[in-house]
Amino acid sequence: MLVVVVLALVMAILPGRTTWQVLHAWQFRNPEANEPSNAAHAVRRLSLLFGAVLLGTLWFQLQDGDLGFGSAGSKLRDTVDAAVSDLDQDSHTRFTRLTEPAGSGSYEGRVSQAVRQAAPRSLSVEIESTGDESYTITAEGTSDAYCLRVRETELEPVTDYGEAVAERVARVTLSASATDQAC
């Protein structure tokens, strides 16, 4: 699509008579008698310019994945759903001190990353930690708020390396859920 935009801009910049002579004059026995007027050339150039701007705008919107349709509330809901899906697929190995209880890892950074990656650029998302791995997610332009909760489940038993090494290793998976109200 970007190639079409560039081509339309080049065609709009080139003089109308030259373009017509190269692309269309060969079709007529008497090209001078069939050449469009200056007004027709100007309308063609304006049409090409308008089309290029329109297609360029559409191309940039498609790159963002957001065509601008839908309300901020529906975009926020889609963002939260995508973040929940992303977090549900997360499993990793976590190292903690033996004095920390299982499930005490903070996921604020991971939640923020998942929400911001899912949000279109046109949506300004705010994430507020409310403690206990709960996060209130809001956006500019809507009064909607969602509560995203993250829980971790140990997949493998805790491995204790003894007293000499005061760390444990746990393979954990995250599960996330969202409700349509603030935490």
ChimeraX attribute file (.defattr): number of C-alpha atoms within 10 A of each C-alpha:
attribute: neighborCount
match mode: 1-to-1
recipient: residues
	/A:1	11
	/A:2	13
	/A:3	9
	/A:4	13
	/A:5	20
	/A:6	15
	/A:7	14
	/A:8	20
	/A:9	18
	/A:10	15
	/A:11	16
	/A:12	21
	/A:13	13
	/A:14	11
	/A:15	13
	/A:16	19
	/A:17	15
	/A:18	11
	/A:19	14
	/A:20	15
	/A:21	14
	/A:22	9
	/A:23	10
	/A:24	13
	/A:25	17
	/A:26	11
	/A:27	10
	/A:28	11
	/A:29	9
	/A:30	10
	/A:31	14
	/A:32	10
	/A:33	8
	/A:34	12
	/A:35	16
	/A:36	13
	/A:37	10
	/A:38	11
	/A:39	9
	/A:40	12
	/A:41	18
	/A:42	14
	/A:43	12
	/A:44	15
	/A:45	21
	/A:46	14
	/A:47	14
	/A:48	20
	/A:49	19
	/A:50	15
	/A:51	16
	/A:52	22
	/A:53	16
	/A:54	12
	/A:55	18
	/A:56	18
	/A:57	14
	/A:58	16
	/A:59	16
	/A:60	13
	/A:61	16
	/A:62	12
	/A:63	10
	/A:64	13
	/A:65	14
	/A:66	17
	/A:67	15
	/A:68	15
	/A:69	8
	/A:70	9
	/A:71	12
	/A:72	20
	/A:73	18
	/A:74	13
	/A:75	21
	/A:76	26
	/A:77	21
	/A:78	15
	/A:79	22
	/A:80	27
	/A:81	18
	/A:82	17
	/A:83	25
	/A:84	23
	/A:85	15
	/A:86	20
	/A:87	23
	/A:88	17
	/A:89	12
	/A:90	14
	/A:91	16
	/A:92	12
	/A:93	13
	/A:94	15
	/A:95	13
	/A:96	17
	/A:97	12
	/A:98	17
	/A:99	9
	/A:100	11
	/A:101	9
	/A:102	17
	/A:103	16
	/A:104	12
	/A:105	14
	/A:106	12
	/A:107	18
	/A:108	17
	/A:109	8
	/A:110	14
	/A:111	24
	/A:112	19
	/A:113	14
	/A:114	19
	/A:115	23
	/A:116	19
	/A:117	14
	/A:118	20
	/A:119	23
	/A:120	20
	/A:121	13
	/A:122	15
	/A:123	20
	/A:124	14
	/A:125	18
	/A:126	15
	/A:127	18
	/A:128	15
	/A:129	18
	/A:130	14
	/A:131	12
	/A:132	11
	/A:133	19
	/A:134	22
	/A:135	24
	/A:136	21
	/A:137	26
	/A:138	25
	/A:139	19
	/A:140	14
	/A:141	12
	/A:142	13
	/A:143	9
	/A:144	17
	/A:145	20
	/A:146	21
	/A:147	22
	/A:148	26
	/A:149	21
	/A:150	21
	/A:151	19
	/A:152	20
	/A:153	14
	/A:154	17
	/A:155	13
	/A:156	12
	/A:157	11
	/A:158	16
	/A:159	12
	/A:160	13
	/A:161	12
	/A:162	10
	/A:163	8
	/A:164	6
	/A:165	10
	/A:166	12
	/A:167	17
	/A:168	19
	/A:169	17
	/A:170	20
	/A:171	17
	/A:172	21
	/A:173	19
	/A:174	19
	/A:175	18
	/A:176	21
	/A:177	18
	/A:178	21
	/A:179	14
	/A:180	14
	/A:181	13
	/A:182	17
	/A:183	18
